[in-house]
């Protein structure tokens, strides 16, 4: 079975929290692609969109929130997808929380309509993270942060 949660890192690898919007099929599919790339390169990944399935009722939101918060607290690094017209509000919150806990953040901005080099990603996000523009660029930065 493929390791997709942050239970136990393999070897010296530490877990990655993948912060990303998850509200459309395209977003969820891209998140899965990024997760699969990181897992294939030896990094266990907590993917928030996989949490909360089967949970219903009044405790659902609290259960999901607590699961994400615990995963962030265990994370050695956050990889954040920052595409679109503005960084997703949940993703921005996760970046801010990670920054406050001194957890390094890698922000992936692939949207060519707003290149981060042109300062189109929010200042607070840009200054909180190491910016990359392709999925493949994540790996060398991740290796430098989480050997």
N, C-alpha and C positions, 0 to 999 in steps of 0.2 A: 504494500500500500504506500502511495506517495505521501511524504511528510508535508503537510500544509499548515500545521499549527506550530506553536512555539513551545511545545512541551519540553523537548530536550534537543539542544543543538548537536549536530554531528561533529565529532572531533573538536577542533578549536573554533569552529564557526559558531556565531551567536545569532539569535533570532532577529528577523527583520519584520517590522510592522509596515504593512502596505496601506498608506492613507490615500484614499481616492474616492471620487464620486462614484456612486453605484446605483444610479436610478434609471439608466437605460440599458437595453441589451448591449449596445455598443460599448458603454462604459464597463459593464461587468465582463464582457468578453476581452477587452483590452487589459483589465486588471488581472484576469486569469492568465493571459499571455505573459504579462510581466512577472507574475508569481511563478509560473512554470519555468521561465528563464532563470530566475534566481534560485529556485529549487534545483534545477539541472546543474547549476554551478555551485551547489553545496550549501546554500543558505536556506534554512527553514523559514517559512513565511507565515505570519498571521494575516489572513485576508478577511477583513471585517464583513464583507458581503456573505461569508459563510457562517456567520454567527446569527442566531435568532431564529433560524428555521425551526419550525415545530413549536416555538414558544408563542403562546397567545395569552390574552387576558390582560388584566391591569398591570401585571408584573413584567410584561414584555419589554417595554422601553427601559425600565430600570435594569433588567437582566442584561440587555444588549449594552447599555452604557457601562455597567460594571465590568462586563467581559472585555470591552474595548479598553477601558482604563487599566485593568490588570495587565492586558497584553502590552499596552504602552509602557507600563512600569517595568516589564520584563525585557523590553526591546533593547538591543544594543544599537540599533539604528532604525530610523524611519525613512522609507522611500515614499515620497509624496507625488502624486500625479497632479500637475498644476495646469492642465489644459483648459480651453474654453475661454469665454469672454472675461471671466474672473475665477480665481481659485474657489472651488466649492467651499461653502461655509464650514462643513464638518471637517474637511481636509485642513482648512486654515486653523481650526481649533486644535486639531491633532498636532499640527506643526508648532503652534504656540505652546502647547503643553509640553511637547518633546523638548523644545528650546528651554523652557523653564526648568526642566529636569536634567538639563545638560546632556540630552540624548542627541547625537548628531542626526541631521536631516539632509537627505539628498532629494532635491526637487527636480522632477522630470517635466519639462515643458516642450512638447513636440509640435505644438500648434504653430505652424509657419506664418500664420496671420499676425502673430504678436511675439516676435522673437525677444526672449528675455534679455539678450545683449542690448536691445533697444529700450530696456527698462519698462517693458510692458507688463511684467509680473509685479504685483504689489510690492512696494518697498519693504514692508515688514516680512513678507515671505522670502523675498530675494536675499535679504540680509540675515535671515535665519538658517539658510541652507546653502549647500553646495549645488549649483545649478548644472544640469545636463540636458541635452536636447535629443538624445536617442536612448532606447532601452539598453543598447550595447555599452553606452558610456557609463551606465550605472556601475558596472562590475569593477572597473579599476578604482573608482572612487570608493566603493564599498570595501574593496580589499584594503585600501589605505586606512579606512576607519575601523574595520572589523576584520583583522587578519585571520 
